[in-house]
């Protein structure tokens, strides 16, 4: 068996064992040629949610979001370091920078597809969409920032294989972080408008 085929089979086995079959097959199919490790895809699958809202068999909106949890950020840095042959000092500095940033805000990476491009306006001042987060106590918070990510590098597309740049838009959505000592999850990210309502739960 060729090394590349062995790598794909190993990646698939690890992901199925740890994460189940639901969303894993799709990620493995999309990312089989991206030379990323099974451990990274395990973390991606664990912290990513998706939903497609239909109306009379037509897609109204498709959303995929990855919660930038401490566990996911660590997996991301470790995988990035493996790909770029970083030393331990570079890894430590990047992890510390991520921890510092996480104290300032809670971030989701959000990919959105809408059939009508004008509806995909989450970062606009007059957006048709309302976005909010609901924590385990039922408290609702609105984003501190919704920013469109226009610079979709090869690294971004490899690490977030669900992003389809010619169809949808990739956003960074930032909220107030949990207070010190509060649990990160459960959480619900809600996107709602006259076009439909999507709820992603962690």
N, C-alpha and C positions, 0 to 999 in steps of 0.2 A: 504493500500500500504506500502511495506517495506521502511524503511528510505533510503536505498541505491538506490532504484528505484526512490524515490522522488527526491533525489539529482541529479540523472542523467537527469531526466526530467527537473528539474530547470535549470541545466547547459545548456541543449540543447535549452530551451526557451530563456534564456538570450542571448546566442550566436547568435541565428537566428535573434532575434529582432535587435541587435546592429550591426551585421556583415553581414547579408545575408546568403544564403544557400550554396554558391559555395564551399568554402573550409572548412566550419565549420563542416559539417557532418563528414568529414574524421577525423578531430581533435577530435571530441567528441567520435567517435567510437574507436580511438586509445587510448584515455586517460580516458575512462569512469571509469576504475578501479584504477586510479592513485591518487585519493583523492585530486585533485587540484581544485581550485575555478573557477567558471564561469568568474570572473573578470580577472584572469590570462589568460584564453584561449581567452578572448576578445582581450587582449593586444597582445598575440601571433599571433592571426589571423590578427590583424591590421598591424603588422610590419613584416609579413612573406610573401614572394613571392616564387612561384615555376614554373618550366617549364620543360617539357620533349621534347627533340628534336628527331624526328624520321627520318629514311631514308628507304624508301620502306617497311614501316610498322614495322621496327625494331628500337628499342631504341638505339640511339647513346649516349645520356647523359640525366640524370635527375638531376636537381639541385633544392635545397630548401635553401633559405637564410633568416635569421632573422636579420634585422637591429637593432643594439643595441642603439636605440634612448633613450633619457632621459625618455620618457613615458614608454618604455618597461623595461628599467632597474629598474624603480621605482616599476612597477608591479611585476617584478621578486623578488626584495628584499622583498616586502610586502608578497608575497606568501611563500618565503623561511622562513621568520620570522614567519608566521602563522604555518607552518609545524614544526618548531623547537621551538616554544613557546618563541620567543625572546621578550625582553623588549624594550621600546622605545629608550633607550640609545644605544643598540646594533643596532637597525634599523638606527638610526641617523648616527652612525659611518660608517656603511656599505654604506649608501647613499652618505655620504661625500667622502668616498674612491672612489666610482663609478664616482662621479662628477670630482674628481681630475684626474682619469684615462682618462675620456672622453676628458679632455682638451689636452691630449697628442696624442690621435689618435681616429679615427672613425672605429668602428669594426663591422664586419658582422660575424655571425655564419653560416657556409656554409656546407651543406650536399650534397655529390656528389655520384651518382652511374653511373658507366660505365660498359657495358658488358665485355669488356676486362680490367682486373684489372691493366694491365701495363699502360693503358691510364689514370688512376686516379692518376696522379703524380703532382698535383698542387704545392706541396711543394718542388719538386725536382729542382735542379739547371739547368737541361736541359729539363724542362717540355715542353710537346707539346702544352700546353695551354698558351694563353696570357690573362691576367686578367687586367681590368682597370675600373675606375669609371668615369662617365660623370655627371657633375653637371648641374644646371639649366642654366648656362651661356655657356654650351657646352665645358667646359674645361675638359680635360682628365688627370687623375692621375693614376699612377701605385701603387700597394701595397707596403707599407713599410715592411710588413711581411706577409707570408702565413705559418701558422703552423698547422701541423696535431695534432688533439686532440686524443691521444691514450687512455687516462685514462677516459673511458666512464663509469662513476659511475651510480648507480641507480638514483641519483638525476638528472644527465644530461639526461638520457633516459626518465625520467618522465617529465622534463620541456621542452624537445625538442622531442616530441613523433614521429616526422617524421624520426628520426635517426634510421636506420636499420644497426646495427654494423656488421652483417654477410654479408651484401651486398655492402654497400658503405662506404665512409670515411667522417668523420666530421672534418672541418677545422675552424680555426680562421683566418680571413683575415682583416688586419689593414691598414688603409689609413691615410694620413694627415687629421686632422680635419678641418672643415670649419673655416675660419677666424672669429674673434670676430665680431658679428653683422650680419653675413651672415646666410641665412636660411639653414636649414639642407636638406630640400627637395625642389624641385624635384631632384631625383638621378636615375641613371641607372647603374647597375652592369653588366658588359659584360664579358663573358667567350667565347673565340673563338679559333678555331684550324681547321686543316683539317678534324676533326671528326664532326664539327658542330659549331653552334653559339647559345648561349643562352643570352638573355637580360632580366633582372629583373628590373622593374621600381617601384619606390616609389613616 
